[in-house]
Amino acid sequence: MVKKKEPKNYYHISSVAKMYNIHPQTLRLYEREGLLSPSRSEGNTRLYTEEDLEQLELILSMIRDLGVNLAGVEVVLNMRKKIEQIEEEVNRFLEYITKEFFEGREEELEKRKRDLVQIYPAKIIKIEKEKE
C-alpha cells in the first residue's frame, strides 16, 4: 500500500506575522540570518509551511522565554541539526549491525534484547543535617 502525501498548508508572511504577533520585517530578518527558509511562489512571495512554523515557534521560544540572542539561536539550531544527523547515522549503523550479524539468527537477537537488564536512575532525596 502506497502512502499518499498529504497536501501542505502554506501561509503568507502577513498571516504568520499576525499569528505570532511579530512584524513581517522580523520574519524577513530571520530569513536573512538563515534561521528560517520559507518556500517561494512563482511571484516570489514567501510561503511558510507547518515545518517553518514549528521552527519559528522554537526560535521565538528561545528569544522570548530564554533570552537567547540571534547568534545563540543559530548555534542551537545548528546543534539540533547535527544531532539529528548523528541519530540518523547511528540508526543506519545499528540496522547494518543487525543485518550483518543477526540475519538468519533472529531468535538470538531477541534473546539478547531480553537479556539486557534495565537500570533505573536513583531518586534524589534530601538529607537534612542533624541539629547539634
Stockholm file with secondary structure:
# STOCKHOLM 1.0

chainA/1-132         MVKKKEPKNYYHISSVAKMYNIHPQTLRLYEREGLLSPSRSEGNTRLYTEEDLEQLELILSMIRDLGVNLAGVEVVLNMRKKIEQIEEEVNRFLEYITKEFFEGREEELEKRKRDLVQIYPAKIIKIEKEKE
#=GR chainA/1-132 SS CCCCCCCCCCEEHHHHHHHHTCCHHHHHHHHHTTSCCCEECTTCCEEECHHHHHHHHHHHIIIIIHCCCHHHHHHHHHHHHHHHHHHHHHHHHHHHHHHHHHTTCHHHHHHHHHHSCCCCCCCCCCCCCCCC
#=GC SS_cons         CCCCCCCCCCEEHHHHHHHHTCCHHHHHHHHHTTSCCCEECTTCCEEECHHHHHHHHHHHIIIIIHCCCHHHHHHHHHHHHHHHHHHHHHHHHHHHHHHHHHTTCHHHHHHHHHHSCCCCCCCCCCCCCCCC
//
